[in-house]
């Protein structure tokens, strides 16, 4: 049997995009406005994947043939200058560099799409971060190619960054010393913060309540008003048998949720605060952070065992 995909409205896509877009936009602007500087050519090349990726993300371009044709044309726009043009000459390299800088927007929709699996969302987000960090590192690297177009200098710097990163990984594997890792040394506090916001957008986009068949349940950011008149019990409307009524009463609350927050949102907030606190502690006091991590894991395992070991009461503790 096929899997029933949960549909996400355009409005849901827009608020998720508002959380996911700032990080790649910030990284792209830093590269476009800084060295090596490709001028108008790089800007136009960047706007192409940004516009096309946004159009596919919000549903303006839906036929798969059109979507993949557009992605193929953008890929050819990157490859053609290296095949048809002399190295470093022409505006083609500026356009190609702009497309590479804006390439995360071609797959960023998979990070919030209702039909995307958790694995696909995480991979899309991590690929976005990888391209952003690589471009930031290339922008901070002095390329060996000088006196040519901004796009060719960008590709020269990007090649140096990738080769240095691979060499550093090889050093870690051979000697255990991780020297010369440009992606590790490239840090931007604002980009890191926006990356956290993007991660929050990915998590929130799959927190909508849904059934086991992945069918969306009623929920909204705005609290619903309670109906004025009396309501018939749900078991009477559904025509349940007595045994089914008892099972439903022991496992569900008698009233529908009226909160403006998704289920489990407060737990997510607590988890994020603990993670941020641990990262800050690991940066300031690594030795003490290791002790806190061990004690925290023991405490968490004990708490989970205690909760799972409790027996439900006759009415599941939900009778009132």
C-alpha positions, 0 to 999 in steps of 0.5 A: 500500500502506498503512503498517504502524504500529508498536505501542507498549505502554501501559508504553512510553506511561507512561515516555514520559509521565513525561518529557513531562508535567512541563513542561506540569504545571509551567507550569500550576501556576505559572499556577493558583497565581499571578495572576490566580487563578481559584480552584476554577473554573480548577482544575476546568477544568484537570483536565478536559483533563488527565484526558481527555487522559491517558485517551486517551493511555494507551488508556482512551478509544479510539473516535475518535468518543468522543475527538473528541466529548470534544475538541469539548465542551471546545472549546465549554466555552471558547467558550460563555462569550464568547457566552452570558455578559456579559464578565467575569462568571460562573464560566464564564470560570474554567472556560474559562481552566482548559481553555485552561491544560490544553489541551496534554494533549489533544494531548500523546499525539501526541508519543509515540504509536507511530503518530505521524510525526516531524512530528506529534510535533515539532508536538505538542511545540512546540504544548505549549511555545507554550501553556505560554510564552503562559500564563506570560507572561499570568500575569506581565502585569497585565491591563487588566481589573480587578475581574472573575473570575480567568478573565476577567482571565487572558483579558485578560492573554493577549490583551494578550500575543498582541497585543504579540507580534504587534506586536513581530513587525511591528516586526521585519519593518518596522524589524528591531528586536524590541522588546516581545516578551513571549514572548521576555522570558518565561523560566523556567529550571525550565520550560526544563530540563523542556522539555529532558526532554520533548524527550528523551522525544520522541526516545527514543520513536521510537528503538526498533529496527524494520524498514523496514516499521516493524515492531518488533524485539525490545529491552528496557531489561533486558539479556537473558541469553545462552542456555545451549545452542549456537545454530544460525547464523541463516542455517541457521534461515532457509534462506538461499542461499550468496550471501545468507549472504555478504551477511548476514555482511558487514553484520550482527554475529553476536550480538544486542545485549544492551545496555540502551540503545537503538541510537544512545543514546550518540550522542544523549547526546553531541549533547545535551551539545554542544547544551547547551554551545553554548547556554551558550557563546552566552549567555556569549560570543556572538561566540566561539560563532559562531566555534565554530559555524563551525569545528564545522560544518567539522569535522563535514562533514569527518568525515562525508565521511571516514566515507562515503568509506571502503570496506567490507572483504570482511567489513565489519569485522564478522568478529570 
